[in-house]
Amino acid sequence: MPLPPVTQLRISSRTLRSIWH
């Protein structure tokens, strides 16, 4: 089931942070 935009953004932000750091 698709995730809401907010959740997707949160996950994306977290993943990006993990990659950057």
C-alpha positions as a printed Julia matrix, in Angstrom:
21×3 Matrix{Float64}:
  0.0    0.0    0.0
  1.34   3.42  -0.93
  2.65   5.65   1.81
  1.37   9.17   2.43
  3.48  12.02   1.03
  4.52  13.09   4.51
  5.76   9.65   5.44
  7.53   9.31   2.11
  9.25  12.65   2.63
 10.26  11.64   6.13
 11.76   8.36   4.94
 13.46  10.11   2.04
 14.95  12.71   4.38
 16.16  10.02   6.74
 17.71   8.0    3.94
 19.39  11.06   2.5
 20.8   11.94   5.91
 22.09   8.39   6.32
 23.79   8.54   2.93
 25.22  12.02   3.46
 26.52  11.23   6.91
